[in-house]
Protein backbone atom coordinates (compact mmCIF):
# COMPACT_ATOMS: atom_id res chain seq x y z
CA UNK A 1 0.00 0.00 0.00
CA UNK A 2 1.04 3.63 -0.48
CA UNK A 3 -0.60 6.98 0.20
CA UNK A 4 -1.16 7.35 -3.55
CA UNK A 5 -3.14 4.08 -3.56
CA UNK A 6 -5.20 4.88 -0.48
CA UNK A 7 -8.33 5.48 -2.56
CA UNK A 8 -8.01 2.03 -4.13
CA UNK A 9 -8.17 0.01 -0.91
CA UNK A 10 -11.01 -0.78 1.46
CA UNK A 11 -11.33 0.29 5.07
CA UNK A 12 -10.64 -3.27 6.31
CA UNK A 13 -7.41 -3.31 4.29
CA UNK A 14 -6.35 0.02 5.80
CA UNK A 15 -7.10 -1.22 9.30
CA UNK A 16 -5.21 -4.47 8.67
CA UNK A 17 -2.15 -2.57 7.43
CA UNK A 18 -2.20 -0.42 10.56
CA UNK A 19 -2.61 -3.48 12.78
CA UNK A 20 0.18 -5.38 11.06
CA UNK A 21 2.48 -2.41 11.63
CA UNK A 22 1.61 -2.47 15.32
CA UNK A 23 0.57 1.18 15.48
CA UNK A 24 -0.84 2.18 18.87
CA UNK A 25 -1.76 5.47 20.46
CA UNK A 26 1.58 7.16 21.13
CA UNK A 27 0.32 8.51 24.44
CA UNK A 28 -2.76 8.32 26.63
CA UNK A 29 -4.20 4.82 26.77
CA UNK A 30 -2.03 3.39 23.99
CA UNK A 31 -5.13 1.88 22.34
CA UNK A 32 -4.41 -0.14 19.16
CA UNK A 33 -4.94 2.40 16.38
CA UNK A 34 -6.50 -0.02 13.89
CA UNK A 35 -9.58 -0.36 16.11
CA UNK A 36 -10.42 3.31 15.50
CA UNK A 37 -9.68 3.15 11.78
CA UNK A 38 -12.00 0.18 11.34
CA UNK A 39 -14.75 2.78 11.72
CA UNK A 40 -13.34 5.15 9.10
CA UNK A 41 -16.51 5.02 7.00
CA UNK A 42 -18.42 6.54 9.94
CA UNK A 43 -16.03 9.46 10.21
CA UNK A 44 -16.26 12.89 8.55
CA UNK A 45 -13.47 14.71 10.37
CA UNK A 46 -9.96 13.95 11.65
CA UNK A 47 -9.00 15.88 14.77
CA UNK A 48 -5.24 16.06 15.28
CA UNK A 49 -4.74 16.43 19.02
CA UNK A 50 -1.61 18.57 19.05
CA UNK A 51 -2.22 20.00 22.52
CA UNK A 52 0.78 18.36 24.17
CA UNK A 53 -0.32 19.83 27.50
CA UNK A 54 2.49 18.34 29.60
CA UNK A 55 5.11 21.06 30.17
CA UNK A 56 8.05 18.75 29.44
CA UNK A 57 6.75 17.25 26.16
CA UNK A 58 8.04 18.26 22.73
CA UNK A 59 7.41 15.20 20.53
CA UNK A 60 4.35 16.43 18.65
CA UNK A 61 5.72 19.95 18.29
CA UNK A 62 9.04 18.68 16.95
CA UNK A 63 7.42 16.22 14.54
CA UNK A 64 5.06 18.90 13.23
CA UNK A 65 8.02 21.11 12.43
CA UNK A 66 10.49 18.50 11.15
CA UNK A 67 8.09 16.08 9.41
CA UNK A 68 5.67 18.65 8.04
CA UNK A 69 5.81 17.42 4.43
CA UNK A 70 5.03 13.81 5.38
CA UNK A 71 2.11 14.81 7.59
CA UNK A 72 0.80 17.11 4.86
CA UNK A 73 0.91 14.23 2.37
CA UNK A 74 -1.07 12.04 4.77
CA UNK A 75 -3.69 14.75 5.32
CA UNK A 76 -4.06 15.29 1.55
CA UNK A 77 -4.49 11.57 0.93
CA UNK A 78 -7.14 11.30 3.66
CA UNK A 79 -9.03 14.32 2.31
CA UNK A 80 -9.12 12.72 -1.11
CA UNK A 81 -10.39 9.38 0.15
CA UNK A 82 -11.82 9.36 3.65
CA UNK A 83 -12.61 12.62 5.45
CA UNK A 84 -14.04 16.05 4.71
CA UNK A 85 -11.92 17.99 7.18
CA UNK A 86 -8.59 17.67 8.96
CA UNK A 87 -8.50 19.87 12.06
CA UNK A 88 -5.08 20.37 13.65
CA UNK A 89 -5.55 21.68 17.20
CA UNK A 90 -2.46 22.98 19.03
CA UNK A 91 -2.19 25.69 21.67
CA UNK A 92 -1.79 29.24 20.33
CA UNK A 93 1.29 29.65 22.55
CA UNK A 94 3.00 26.90 20.48
CA UNK A 95 2.20 28.38 17.08
CA UNK A 96 5.87 29.01 16.22
CA UNK A 97 6.36 25.23 16.16
CA UNK A 98 3.43 24.68 13.79
CA UNK A 99 4.03 27.34 11.16
CA UNK A 100 5.95 24.91 8.88
CA UNK A 101 2.96 22.53 8.94
CA UNK A 102 0.58 25.43 8.31
CA UNK A 103 2.65 26.35 5.26
CA UNK A 104 2.96 22.76 4.01
CA UNK A 105 -0.81 22.28 4.16
CA UNK A 106 -1.87 25.78 3.06
CA UNK A 107 -4.28 25.60 5.98
CA UNK A 108 -6.93 28.04 7.10
CA UNK A 109 -6.08 29.32 10.59
CA UNK A 110 -8.56 29.89 13.41
CA UNK A 111 -7.65 31.49 16.74
CA UNK A 112 -9.20 30.74 20.15
CA UNK A 113 -11.80 33.48 19.71
CA UNK A 114 -12.96 31.88 16.45
CA UNK A 115 -13.89 28.60 18.13
CA UNK A 116 -15.97 26.49 18.04
CA UNK A 117 -15.69 25.86 14.32
CA UNK A 118 -18.55 25.65 11.89
CA UNK A 119 -17.41 22.37 10.35
CA UNK A 120 -19.95 22.72 7.52
CA UNK A 121 -18.07 25.83 6.40
CA UNK A 122 -14.52 24.84 7.40
CA UNK A 123 -13.49 22.11 4.99
CA UNK A 124 -10.05 20.93 3.92
CA UNK A 125 -7.18 21.42 6.37
CA UNK A 126 -7.64 23.93 9.16
CA UNK A 127 -5.70 24.89 12.26
CA UNK A 128 -7.87 25.48 15.33
CA UNK A 129 -5.59 27.11 17.91
CA UNK A 130 -6.83 26.89 21.48
CA UNK A 131 -6.01 28.84 24.60
CA UNK A 132 -3.22 27.48 26.80
CA UNK A 133 -5.12 25.25 29.23
CA UNK A 134 -3.93 21.88 30.43
CA UNK A 135 -7.38 20.26 30.29
CA UNK A 136 -7.66 20.81 26.53
CA UNK A 137 -5.36 17.84 26.01
CA UNK A 138 -8.24 15.51 26.92
CA UNK A 139 -9.94 14.51 23.68
CA UNK A 140 -13.49 14.95 24.97
CA UNK A 141 -12.64 18.47 26.20
CA UNK A 142 -10.80 19.34 22.98
CA UNK A 143 -13.76 18.21 20.87
CA UNK A 144 -16.04 20.50 22.82
CA UNK A 145 -13.65 23.45 22.43
CA UNK A 146 -13.04 22.86 18.71
CA UNK A 147 -16.49 21.82 17.53
CA UNK A 148 -18.85 22.12 20.52
CA UNK A 149 -19.31 18.34 20.27
CA UNK A 150 -20.25 16.89 23.65
CA UNK A 151 -19.54 13.22 24.32
CA UNK A 152 -21.89 11.64 26.81
CA UNK A 153 -21.96 8.30 28.59
CA UNK A 154 -20.12 5.68 26.59
CA UNK A 155 -19.91 7.84 23.46
CA UNK A 156 -16.70 7.72 21.46
CA UNK A 157 -15.59 10.44 19.02
CA UNK A 158 -16.36 8.10 16.10
CA UNK A 159 -20.00 8.03 17.25
CA UNK A 160 -20.11 11.76 16.45
CA UNK A 161 -18.21 11.58 13.17
CA UNK A 162 -14.74 12.37 14.54
CA UNK A 163 -11.50 10.40 14.61
CA UNK A 164 -8.98 11.77 17.13
CA UNK A 165 -5.22 11.04 17.02
CA UNK A 166 -2.11 12.76 18.28
CA UNK A 167 0.74 13.81 16.00
CA UNK A 168 3.20 11.03 16.85
CA UNK A 169 0.53 8.38 16.24
CA UNK A 170 -0.23 9.92 12.84
CA UNK A 171 3.48 10.04 11.97
CA UNK A 172 3.69 6.29 12.71
CA UNK A 173 0.48 5.67 10.77
CA UNK A 174 1.84 7.56 7.75
CA UNK A 175 4.94 5.34 7.72
CA UNK A 176 2.75 2.24 7.98
CA UNK A 177 0.48 3.25 5.10
CA UNK A 178 3.19 4.73 2.87
CA UNK A 179 6.00 2.24 3.46
CA UNK A 180 4.57 -0.68 5.45
CA UNK A 181 7.01 0.28 8.23
CA UNK A 182 6.26 -1.11 11.70
CA UNK A 183 6.58 0.85 14.93
CA UNK A 184 9.95 0.09 16.50
CA UNK A 185 10.98 3.35 18.16
CA UNK A 186 9.42 5.86 20.57
CA UNK A 187 10.03 9.44 21.63
CA UNK A 188 10.33 9.66 25.43
CA UNK A 189 11.08 12.45 27.89
CA UNK A 190 12.95 11.91 31.17
CA UNK A 191 12.24 14.52 33.84
CA UNK A 192 11.72 15.16 37.54
CA UNK A 193 14.54 14.55 40.02
CA UNK A 194 17.19 13.95 37.39
CA UNK A 195 20.30 16.07 36.68
CA UNK A 196 19.35 16.61 33.03
CA UNK A 197 15.99 16.66 31.27
CA UNK A 198 16.25 14.41 28.21
CA UNK A 199 14.25 14.12 25.01
CA UNK A 200 15.18 10.71 23.64
CA UNK A 201 14.47 8.61 20.55
CA UNK A 202 14.68 5.00 21.77
CA UNK A 203 13.74 1.47 20.70
CA UNK A 204 10.42 0.28 22.11
CA UNK A 205 11.36 -1.87 25.11
CA UNK A 206 14.19 0.36 26.36
CA UNK A 207 14.38 0.08 30.15
CA UNK A 208 13.82 3.01 32.48
CA UNK A 209 17.28 2.24 33.89
CA UNK A 210 18.81 3.19 30.52
CA UNK A 211 16.66 6.33 30.39
CA UNK A 212 17.70 7.43 33.87
CA UNK A 213 21.33 6.73 33.09
CA UNK A 214 21.06 8.98 30.03
CA UNK A 215 19.60 11.68 32.31
CA UNK A 216 22.56 11.46 34.70
CA UNK A 217 21.45 8.87 37.27
CA UNK A 218 23.27 5.52 37.07
CA UNK A 219 21.18 2.54 38.14
CA UNK A 220 23.06 2.05 41.39
CA UNK A 221 22.57 5.73 42.26
CA UNK A 222 18.75 5.89 42.20
CA UNK A 223 17.78 7.17 45.68
CA UNK A 224 15.59 4.82 47.74
CA UNK A 225 13.08 7.58 48.45
CA UNK A 226 12.34 8.21 44.77
CA UNK A 227 9.43 6.75 42.78
CA UNK A 228 9.51 5.95 39.07
CA UNK A 229 6.43 7.19 37.22
CA UNK A 230 5.19 6.76 33.66
CA UNK A 231 3.69 9.84 32.06
CA UNK A 232 4.00 13.59 32.40
CA UNK A 233 3.76 15.90 35.43
CA UNK A 234 -0.02 16.31 35.17
CA UNK A 235 -0.99 12.74 34.30
CA UNK A 236 1.24 9.90 35.39
CA UNK A 237 1.17 6.61 37.29
CA UNK A 238 3.53 4.52 39.39
CA UNK A 239 5.42 1.78 37.58
CA UNK A 240 5.80 -1.71 38.98
CA UNK A 241 9.19 -3.08 39.96
CA UNK A 242 12.68 -1.60 39.62
CA UNK A 243 13.73 0.72 36.74
CA UNK A 244 15.45 -2.09 34.86
CA UNK A 245 12.14 -4.01 34.71
CA UNK A 246 10.13 -1.20 33.11
CA UNK A 247 10.21 -1.27 29.32
CA UNK A 248 9.12 1.67 27.19
CA UNK A 249 5.88 0.80 25.39
CA UNK A 250 4.36 2.43 22.32
CA UNK A 251 2.39 4.78 24.58
CA UNK A 252 5.24 5.87 26.87
CA UNK A 253 5.75 9.61 26.36
CA UNK A 254 7.74 10.17 29.51
CA UNK A 255 9.14 8.83 32.74
CA UNK A 256 9.52 10.91 35.88
CA UNK A 257 11.50 10.40 39.06
CA UNK A 258 9.84 12.07 42.05
CA UNK A 259 10.16 11.81 45.82
CA UNK A 260 7.67 9.65 47.69
CA UNK A 261 6.17 12.54 49.65
CA UNK A 262 5.36 14.48 46.49
CA UNK A 263 3.83 11.38 44.92
CA UNK A 264 1.69 10.62 47.98
CA UNK A 265 0.51 14.23 48.28
CA UNK A 266 -0.45 14.53 44.63
CA UNK A 267 -2.09 11.14 44.00
CA UNK A 268 -5.70 11.44 42.85
CA UNK A 269 -8.41 8.89 42.11
CA UNK A 270 -7.52 5.64 40.36
CA UNK A 271 -3.84 6.20 41.12
CA UNK A 272 -3.35 9.17 38.79
CA UNK A 273 -0.66 11.58 39.95
CA UNK A 274 -0.88 15.30 39.14
CA UNK A 275 2.34 17.00 40.20
CA UNK A 276 1.97 20.11 38.04
CA UNK A 277 1.86 22.34 41.10
CA UNK A 278 4.57 20.48 42.99
CA UNK A 279 7.39 22.41 41.32
CA UNK A 280 8.27 24.68 38.45
CA UNK A 281 8.63 22.60 35.31
CA UNK A 282 10.03 25.38 33.16
CA UNK A 283 13.71 24.55 33.57
CA UNK A 284 15.98 23.99 30.58
CA UNK A 285 14.51 21.28 28.38
CA UNK A 286 15.86 19.42 25.39
CA UNK A 287 13.65 20.41 22.48
CA UNK A 288 15.27 18.09 19.93
CA UNK A 289 15.57 14.31 20.33
CA UNK A 290 18.79 12.39 20.74
CA UNK A 291 19.03 8.72 19.78
CA UNK A 292 19.71 6.20 22.53
CA UNK A 293 20.39 2.57 21.64
CA UNK A 294 20.66 0.24 24.64
CA UNK A 295 22.27 -3.19 24.66
CA UNK A 296 19.02 -4.93 25.68
CA UNK A 297 15.29 -4.31 25.26
CA UNK A 298 12.12 -5.86 26.69
CA UNK A 299 9.41 -5.33 24.07
CA UNK A 300 5.98 -5.22 25.75
CA UNK A 301 3.35 -7.44 24.14
CA UNK A 302 0.58 -5.03 25.14
CA UNK A 303 1.01 -1.24 25.20
CA UNK A 304 -1.30 -0.85 28.19
CA UNK A 305 -2.19 -4.03 30.11
CA UNK A 306 -4.49 -2.04 32.41
CA UNK A 307 -6.84 -1.29 29.51
CA UNK A 308 -9.54 -3.94 29.81
CA UNK A 309 -10.54 -4.72 26.20
CA UNK A 310 -6.95 -4.95 24.92
CA UNK A 311 -5.14 -8.29 24.96
CA UNK A 312 -1.47 -9.16 24.62
CA UNK A 313 0.01 -10.39 21.37
CA UNK A 314 1.10 -14.01 20.88
CA UNK A 315 4.90 -14.46 20.58
CA UNK A 316 6.20 -16.36 17.53
CA UNK A 317 9.87 -16.39 18.58
CA UNK A 318 11.85 -18.39 21.12
CA UNK A 319 15.00 -17.77 23.17
CA UNK A 320 18.07 -18.05 20.96
CA UNK A 321 16.32 -16.88 17.79
CA UNK A 322 18.17 -14.21 15.80
CA UNK A 323 15.96 -11.26 14.86
CA UNK A 324 16.29 -8.10 12.82
CA UNK A 325 14.77 -4.75 13.61
CA UNK A 326 11.25 -4.62 12.17
CA UNK A 327 10.84 -8.40 12.10
CA UNK A 328 7.51 -9.69 13.41
CA UNK A 329 7.94 -11.26 16.86
CA UNK A 330 4.31 -11.47 18.03
CA UNK A 331 1.00 -11.73 16.18
CA UNK A 332 -2.23 -10.11 17.41
CA UNK A 333 -4.00 -12.07 20.13
CA UNK A 334 -7.72 -12.69 20.47
CA UNK A 335 -9.88 -9.57 20.53
CA UNK A 336 -8.41 -6.07 20.33
CA UNK A 337 -4.69 -6.72 19.97
CA UNK A 338 -1.69 -5.49 17.99
CA UNK A 339 1.28 -7.02 16.23
CA UNK A 340 4.72 -6.32 17.71
CA UNK A 341 8.16 -6.32 16.12
CA UNK A 342 11.81 -6.60 17.05
CA UNK A 343 13.05 -3.11 17.86
CA UNK A 344 16.76 -3.90 17.54
CA UNK A 345 18.92 -6.37 15.64
CA UNK A 346 19.98 -9.13 17.99
CA UNK A 347 19.07 -12.37 19.73
CA UNK A 348 15.95 -13.23 21.69
CA UNK A 349 16.95 -13.97 25.28
CA UNK A 350 13.55 -14.49 26.94
CA UNK A 351 9.88 -14.85 26.01
CA UNK A 352 7.40 -14.12 28.77
CA UNK A 353 3.64 -13.58 28.90
CA UNK A 354 4.07 -9.81 28.78
CA UNK A 355 7.32 -9.16 26.91
CA UNK A 356 10.02 -10.47 24.59
CA UNK A 357 13.60 -9.66 25.63
CA UNK A 358 16.27 -9.10 22.97
CA UNK A 359 20.02 -8.62 23.34
CA UNK A 360 21.23 -6.14 20.75
CA UNK A 361 24.13 -6.99 18.47
CA UNK A 362 25.00 -9.70 15.99
CA UNK A 363 23.04 -12.91 16.46
CA UNK A 364 24.62 -15.37 18.90
CA UNK A 365 27.32 -12.81 19.64
C-alpha positions in Angstrom: 0.0 0.0 0.0 1.0 3.6 -0.5 -0.6 7.0 0.2 -1.2 7.3 -3.5 -3.1 4.1 -3.6 -5.2 4.9 -0.5 -8.3 5.5 -2.6 -8.0 2.0 -4.1 -8.2 0.0 -0.9 -11.0 -0.8 1.5 -11.3 0.3 5.1 -10.6 -3.3 6.3 -7.4 -3.3 4.3 -6.4 0.0 5.8 -7.1 -1.2 9.3 -5.2 -4.5 8.7 -2.1 -2.6 7.4 -2.2 -0.4 10.6 -2.6 -3.5 12.8 0.2 -5.4 11.1 2.5 -2.4 11.6 1.6 -2.5 15.3 0.6 1.2 15.5 -0.8 2.2 18.9 -1.8 5.5 20.5 1.6 7.2 21.1 0.3 8.5 24.4 -2.8 8.3 26.6 -4.2 4.8 26.8 -2.0 3.4 24.0 -5.1 1.9 22.3 -4.4 -0.1 19.2 -4.9 2.4 16.4 -6.5 0.0 13.9 -9.6 -0.4 16.1 -10.4 3.3 15.5 -9.7 3.2 11.8 -12.0 0.2 11.3 -14.8 2.8 11.7 -13.3 5.1 9.1 -16.5 5.0 7.0 -18.4 6.5 9.9 -16.0 9.5 10.2 -16.3 12.9 8.5 -13.5 14.7 10.4 -10.0 13.9 11.6 -9.0 15.9 14.8 -5.2 16.1 15.3 -4.7 16.4 19.0 -1.6 18.6 19.1 -2.2 20.0 22.5 0.8 18.4 24.2 -0.3 19.8 27.5 2.5 18.3 29.6 5.1 21.1 30.2 8.1 18.7 29.4 6.7 17.2 26.2 8.0 18.3 22.7 7.4 15.2 20.5 4.4 16.4 18.7 5.7 19.9 18.3 9.0 18.7 17.0 7.4 16.2 14.5 5.1 18.9 13.2 8.0 21.1 12.4 10.5 18.5 11.2 8.1 16.1 9.4 5.7 18.7 8.0 5.8 17.4 4.4 5.0 13.8 5.4 2.1 14.8 7.6 0.8 17.1 4.9 0.9 14.2 2.4 -1.1 12.0 4.8 -3.7 14.7 5.3 -4.1 15.3 1.6 -4.5 11.6 0.9 -7.1 11.3 3.7 -9.0 14.3 2.3 -9.1 12.7 -1.1 -10.4 9.4 0.1 -11.8 9.4 3.7 -12.6 12.6 5.5 -14.0 16.0 4.7 -11.9 18.0 7.2 -8.6 17.7 9.0 -8.5 19.9 12.1 -5.1 20.4 13.6 -5.6 21.7 17.2 -2.5 23.0 19.0 -2.2 25.7 21.7 -1.8 29.2 20.3 1.3 29.6 22.6 3.0 26.9 20.5 2.2 28.4 17.1 5.9 29.0 16.2 6.4 25.2 16.2 3.4 24.7 13.8 4.0 27.3 11.2 5.9 24.9 8.9 3.0 22.5 8.9 0.6 25.4 8.3 2.6 26.4 5.3 3.0 22.8 4.0 -0.8 22.3 4.2 -1.9 25.8 3.1 -4.3 25.6 6.0 -6.9 28.0 7.1 -6.1 29.3 10.6 -8.6 29.9 13.4 -7.7 31.5 16.7 -9.2 30.7 20.2 -11.8 33.5 19.7 -13.0 31.9 16.4 -13.9 28.6 18.1 -16.0 26.5 18.0 -15.7 25.9 14.3 -18.5 25.6 11.9 -17.4 22.4 10.3 -19.9 22.7 7.5 -18.1 25.8 6.4 -14.5 24.8 7.4 -13.5 22.1 5.0 -10.1 20.9 3.9 -7.2 21.4 6.4 -7.6 23.9 9.2 -5.7 24.9 12.3 -7.9 25.5 15.3 -5.6 27.1 17.9 -6.8 26.9 21.5 -6.0 28.8 24.6 -3.2 27.5 26.8 -5.1 25.3 29.2 -3.9 21.9 30.4 -7.4 20.3 30.3 -7.7 20.8 26.5 -5.4 17.8 26.0 -8.2 15.5 26.9 -9.9 14.5 23.7 -13.5 15.0 25.0 -12.6 18.5 26.2 -10.8 19.3 23.0 -13.8 18.2 20.9 -16.0 20.5 22.8 -13.6 23.4 22.4 -13.0 22.9 18.7 -16.5 21.8 17.5 -18.8 22.1 20.5 -19.3 18.3 20.3 -20.2 16.9 23.6 -19.5 13.2 24.3 -21.9 11.6 26.8 -22.0 8.3 28.6 -20.1 5.7 26.6 -19.9 7.8 23.5 -16.7 7.7 21.5 -15.6 10.4 19.0 -16.4 8.1 16.1 -20.0 8.0 17.2 -20.1 11.8 16.4 -18.2 11.6 13.2 -14.7 12.4 14.5 -11.5 10.4 14.6 -9.0 11.8 17.1 -5.2 11.0 17.0 -2.1 12.8 18.3 0.7 13.8 16.0 3.2 11.0 16.9 0.5 8.4 16.2 -0.2 9.9 12.8 3.5 10.0 12.0 3.7 6.3 12.7 0.5 5.7 10.8 1.8 7.6 7.8 4.9 5.3 7.7 2.8 2.2 8.0 0.5 3.3 5.1 3.2 4.7 2.9 6.0 2.2 3.5 4.6 -0.7 5.5 7.0 0.3 8.2 6.3 -1.1 11.7 6.6 0.9 14.9 10.0 0.1 16.5 11.0 3.4 18.2 9.4 5.9 20.6 10.0 9.4 21.6 10.3 9.7 25.4 11.1 12.5 27.9 12.9 11.9 31.2 12.2 14.5 33.8 11.7 15.2 37.5 14.5 14.6 40.0 17.2 14.0 37.4 20.3 16.1 36.7 19.4 16.6 33.0 16.0 16.7 31.3 16.2 14.4 28.2 14.2 14.1 25.0 15.2 10.7 23.6 14.5 8.6 20.5 14.7 5.0 21.8 13.7 1.5 20.7 10.4 0.3 22.1 11.4 -1.9 25.1 14.2 0.4 26.4 14.4 0.1 30.1 13.8 3.0 32.5 17.3 2.2 33.9 18.8 3.2 30.5 16.7 6.3 30.4 17.7 7.4 33.9 21.3 6.7 33.1 21.1 9.0 30.0 19.6 11.7 32.3 22.6 11.5 34.7 21.5 8.9 37.3 23.3 5.5 37.1 21.2 2.5 38.1 23.1 2.1 41.4 22.6 5.7 42.3 18.8 5.9 42.2 17.8 7.2 45.7 15.6 4.8 47.7 13.1 7.6 48.5 12.3 8.2 44.8 9.4 6.8 42.8 9.5 6.0 39.1 6.4 7.2 37.2 5.2 6.8 33.7 3.7 9.8 32.1 4.0 13.6 32.4 3.8 15.9 35.4 0.0 16.3 35.2 -1.0 12.7 34.3 1.2 9.9 35.4 1.2 6.6 37.3 3.5 4.5 39.4 5.4 1.8 37.6 5.8 -1.7 39.0 9.2 -3.1 40.0 12.7 -1.6 39.6 13.7 0.7 36.7 15.4 -2.1 34.9 12.1 -4.0 34.7 10.1 -1.2 33.1 10.2 -1.3 29.3 9.1 1.7 27.2 5.9 0.8 25.4 4.4 2.4 22.3 2.4 4.8 24.6 5.2 5.9 26.9 5.8 9.6 26.4 7.7 10.2 29.5 9.1 8.8 32.7 9.5 10.9 35.9 11.5 10.4 39.1 9.8 12.1 42.1 10.2 11.8 45.8 7.7 9.6 47.7 6.2 12.5 49.7 5.4 14.5 46.5 3.8 11.4 44.9 1.7 10.6 48.0 0.5 14.2 48.3 -0.4 14.5 44.6 -2.1 11.1 44.0 -5.7 11.4 42.8 -8.4 8.9 42.1 -7.5 5.6 40.4 -3.8 6.2 41.1 -3.3 9.2 38.8 -0.7 11.6 40.0 -0.9 15.3 39.1 2.3 17.0 40.2 2.0 20.1 38.0 1.9 22.3 41.1 4.6 20.5 43.0 7.4 22.4 41.3 8.3 24.7 38.4 8.6 22.6 35.3 10.0 25.4 33.2 13.7 24.6 33.6 16.0 24.0 30.6 14.5 21.3 28.4 15.9 19.4 25.4 13.6 20.4 22.5 15.3 18.1 19.9 15.6 14.3 20.3 18.8 12.4 20.7 19.0 8.7 19.8 19.7 6.2 22.5 20.4 2.6 21.6 20.7 0.2 24.6 22.3 -3.2 24.7 19.0 -4.9 25.7 15.3 -4.3 25.3 12.1 -5.9 26.7 9.4 -5.3 24.1 6.0 -5.2 25.8 3.3 -7.4 24.1 0.6 -5.0 25.1 1.0 -1.2 25.2 -1.3 -0.9 28.2 -2.2 -4.0 30.1 -4.5 -2.0 32.4 -6.8 -1.3 29.5 -9.5 -3.9 29.8 -10.5 -4.7 26.2 -7.0 -5.0 24.9 -5.1 -8.3 25.0 -1.5 -9.2 24.6 0.0 -10.4 21.4 1.1 -14.0 20.9 4.9 -14.5 20.6 6.2 -16.4 17.5 9.9 -16.4 18.6 11.9 -18.4 21.1 15.0 -17.8 23.2 18.1 -18.1 21.0 16.3 -16.9 17.8 18.2 -14.2 15.8 16.0 -11.3 14.9 16.3 -8.1 12.8 14.8 -4.8 13.6 11.3 -4.6 12.2 10.8 -8.4 12.1 7.5 -9.7 13.4 7.9 -11.3 16.9 4.3 -11.5 18.0 1.0 -11.7 16.2 -2.2 -10.1 17.4 -4.0 -12.1 20.1 -7.7 -12.7 20.5 -9.9 -9.6 20.5 -8.4 -6.1 20.3 -4.7 -6.7 20.0 -1.7 -5.5 18.0 1.3 -7.0 16.2 4.7 -6.3 17.7 8.2 -6.3 16.1 11.8 -6.6 17.0 13.0 -3.1 17.9 16.8 -3.9 17.5 18.9 -6.4 15.6 20.0 -9.1 18.0 19.1 -12.4 19.7 15.9 -13.2 21.7 16.9 -14.0 25.3 13.6 -14.5 26.9 9.9 -14.8 26.0 7.4 -14.1 28.8 3.6 -13.6 28.9 4.1 -9.8 28.8 7.3 -9.2 26.9 10.0 -10.5 24.6 13.6 -9.7 25.6 16.3 -9.1 23.0 20.0 -8.6 23.3 21.2 -6.1 20.7 24.1 -7.0 18.5 25.0 -9.7 16.0 23.0 -12.9 16.5 24.6 -15.4 18.9 27.3 -12.8 19.6 
